[in-house]
Amino acid sequence: MNEVVPGQTFKKSTVDDYLASERQSGAKNEFVNGKVIGRSGSNRWHNLIVSNVAIGIGSRLHGHKCEIYIANIRVKLENNSICYPDVAIVNGEPGFTDNRLDLLLNPTVIVEVTSNDMHASAKTTKLESFLAMSSIKECMMIREDEMRIEHYSKQNPKQWLYKIYNERDDVISLDSINCKISLQEIYSQVKLRHTEFSSKAVN
């Protein structure tokens, strides 16, 4: 997830200018409220969590009409913002803005990994954008520095079910893609408060 640093300056731009620049340079910046915001790098634990989520979910979706994108796919949100989610999953046929196939329009599930370095306002803004998007049915906000996952599940366009998972044996049910994944899997090999957890599959 992108992290905003106090005092950071932003470059004003249009969506078209932003996309042209991203495609030409190969950079990974996000576009929020007309501002181009640089993405911060991610550490060992962040990357392990993303990999664990993708492997855990992907291993259960063989034969399903789902596609999983990790970190490098741009997603266009309904408020005209563009971001790079840590994991984006599409249940069904993915839609893109053009034949470049690099700006996704209809993610079903979004996964973001956050930390103590993430400013609350940045997290809130990103989450609100996800929850406002019609195609998104579920969203997981995963802490990299403690065992804590916030799971948002859409009940209807104006109502979301919010759950917190913080025990190693907790299992999250992603009903929109008919998949379950445990916290033990998500945090496999990730050191949290001097504790290392091994993988445990959910069948």
QUIVEN-V419299 format. One line per field, one symbol per residue. ss: DSSP state (H for helix, E for strand, C for the rest). psi: psi as a letter, one per 40 degrees, with the letter a starting at -180 (. if undefined). A space follows every 10 residues. Layout:
# QUIVEN-V419299
ss = ???
psi = ???
This chain:
# QUIVEN-V419299
ss = CCCCCCCCCC EECCHHHHHH HHHHHCCCEE EECCEEEECC CCCHHHHHHH HHHHHHHHCC CCCCCEEEEE CCCEEECCCC CEECCCEEEE ECCCCECCCC CCEECCCCEE EEEECCCCCH HHHHHHHHHH HCCCCCCEEE EEECCCCCEE EEEEEECCEE EEEEECCCCC EEEEHHHCEE EEHHHHCECC EECCEEECCC CCC
psi = ihhhhhehii hiiidddddd dddddeigii hhfehhhhii iiaddddddd ddddddddee eheigiihhh dehihhieee ihigidhhhh hahihidaed feghefidhh hhhiidehhd dddddddddd dehddhdihh hhheeighhh hhhhdidehi hhihheidei hhhgddefii hiddddeheh hhffhhhiih ih.
